[in-house]
Each structure stands twice: as C-alpha cells, then as structure tokens.
Amino acid sequence: MSDLPFYIDDPLVDLNAHRLSLHTDEEESVRRGYRATFGTCSCGEWTTPTWDDHAVFGSYDDHMNEVQATVHRRADEGS
C-alpha cells in the first residue's frame, strides 16, 4: 500500500493537466442497451475502449495513480 495521499489531494499532481472527459458512444449504447462511454484525459495520453461509466472511472483512477507515481519518482530523482 502506498503512503502517498489520494491523487486529488497530492500537490505534485497537476489536476488541470489531467481532466477526465466522458464521451457517449451512441452506436454502442443502442447496441448494448445502456449508456456506453469512453473516456479521455486532457493530457492526450489516455483513452479507454467503450465501456460503462464505472469501468471508465476505475481506469481513470489507474491512470492518475500512474501519473502520481511518475511525478513522485521524478521529484525523488531531482532531490
């Protein structure tokens, strides 16, 4: 378990550079019978397949945990 704070509370994580956007996949929504979405991050380095909202949110949390680990690793290397 990490001793880092949740990424939202971490001052090293630039939340303005990592904004989640949800996009409805209309064709898949009709086919599946529920709102099917895919997610993108404003950083331009992360996009999900078409899933339900909960899966997109979980994947975004994983992305942000990786971002957090990277910024902390870089900060430690710069020390």
C-alpha positions as CSV (number, residue, x, y, z in Angstrom):
1,M,0.0,0.0,0.0
2,S,1.3,3.4,-0.9
3,D,1.8,6.1,1.7
4,L,1.0,8.8,-0.9
5,P,-2.2,10.8,-0.4
6,F,-5.1,10.3,-2.8
7,Y,-4.1,11.9,-6.1
8,I,-6.7,14.6,-5.8
9,D,-5.1,15.8,-2.6
10,D,-1.5,15.5,-3.8
11,P,0.1,18.9,-4.5
12,L,2.5,17.3,-7.0
13,V,-0.3,16.1,-9.3
14,D,-1.3,18.8,-11.8
15,L,-5.1,18.2,-11.9
16,N,-5.5,20.9,-14.5
17,A,-3.4,18.9,-16.9
18,H,-5.4,15.7,-16.3
19,R,-9.1,16.3,-16.8
20,L,-11.4,13.3,-17.4
21,S,-13.9,13.7,-20.3
22,L,-16.7,11.1,-20.9
23,H,-18.0,10.6,-24.4
24,T,-21.1,8.7,-25.2
25,D,-20.7,6.1,-27.9
26,E,-24.2,6.4,-29.4
27,E,-24.0,3.3,-31.7
28,E,-22.7,1.1,-28.9
29,S,-25.3,2.5,-26.5
30,V,-28.1,1.4,-28.8
31,R,-26.5,-2.0,-29.4
32,R,-25.8,-2.7,-25.7
33,G,-29.0,-1.2,-24.3
34,Y,-27.2,1.1,-21.8
35,R,-25.1,4.3,-22.0
36,A,-21.8,3.1,-23.3
37,T,-19.0,5.6,-22.9
38,F,-15.3,6.0,-23.5
39,G,-13.0,8.3,-21.5
40,T,-10.2,10.6,-22.5
41,C,-7.8,12.6,-20.4
42,S,-6.9,16.2,-21.3
43,C,-3.2,15.1,-21.2
44,G,-3.8,13.3,-24.5
45,E,-2.1,10.2,-23.4
46,W,-5.0,8.1,-22.1
47,T,-8.2,6.9,-23.8
48,T,-10.3,3.9,-22.9
49,P,-12.3,1.5,-25.0
50,T,-16.1,1.9,-25.0
51,W,-17.2,0.7,-21.5
52,D,-19.8,1.6,-18.9
53,D,-19.1,4.7,-16.8
54,H,-17.9,2.8,-13.8
55,A,-15.2,1.0,-15.8
56,V,-14.1,4.3,-17.3
57,F,-13.8,5.9,-13.8
58,G,-11.8,2.9,-12.5
59,S,-9.4,3.1,-15.4
60,Y,-9.0,6.9,-14.9
61,D,-8.1,6.3,-11.3
62,D,-5.5,3.8,-12.5
63,H,-4.2,6.4,-15.0
64,M,-4.0,9.1,-12.3
65,N,-2.2,6.7,-9.9
66,E,0.4,6.2,-12.6
67,V,0.7,9.9,-13.1
68,Q,1.2,10.4,-9.4
69,A,3.8,7.7,-9.2
70,T,5.7,9.3,-12.1
71,V,5.7,12.8,-10.6
72,H,6.9,11.5,-7.3
73,R,9.6,9.4,-8.9
74,R,10.8,12.4,-10.9
75,A,10.7,14.6,-7.7
76,D,12.8,11.9,-5.8
77,E,15.3,11.8,-8.7
78,G,15.6,15.6,-8.6
79,S,16.4,15.7,-4.9
